[in-house]
Amino acid sequence: FFIVGAVGWFLLFIGKPQFLSSDADDNRFLKFIFYPSALFNILLLIINEDYRNSGAGSVYLILSILIYLLYISFPEITIGISKNITKGILWGIGIIAGFFILNQIAPSFSLLTPQLPFTLGGFFRGVVIVGFAPALESGSFRGALLPFLMAKFGLSFPKANSIQALIFTIYHFLSYGIFLGGLKTLTELFGATAAISGSLITAFAFALLVGWLVFKFNSLLLEYIPHTGINAGLFFTVLSAGSFFSIG
């Protein structure tokens, strides 16, 4: 996956060597959030074999290619970061607070985060979980997929938002929830699904909410800030408990 993704991105860039969009809001996302995240992921893929084998880095590489392709090719559609960041910050703080209150009431409702290897180290694991996982997920699902479904397929916002939330949930299930290769029977699959059902419901609800906010205010900050804050809370909670391999 790493080789295929790297070659694919190289061919995309050679075919259309362009770093920035024609839209100023998109460029704020590309310059300050997307490119640092994508390049850091590539660096980890190169220097850490266990990270490559874990699959998480390859998934992020694929998301990076999709984001690059859609943001450069359809700047009139994609959603970036508007100049007014105050609303993004305030909404972000509110969502973070609401999430952790809900988690205290019902602990099973929690977002899933990447399964990462020991050898990556605590600092780099934190960068992945807190930094570029939210960046690449917000850019691909809410910044690109949501408006693309509306503009290119003529879907209403409720339909497009529901579809991107469903795809986001399936993505979480396949990428973060279980190791499909380790499941031998349908019974094991159903059992694994039931075990993380609360997290999948939370992922779907979260995607619906931030999809609405991103669309309403036309800014990815309304997802990126709460997504980063929630992941940070989960990461440091588990880190303080002494678990360094998986969170969620």
Disulfide bonds with the S-S distance in Angstrom:
none
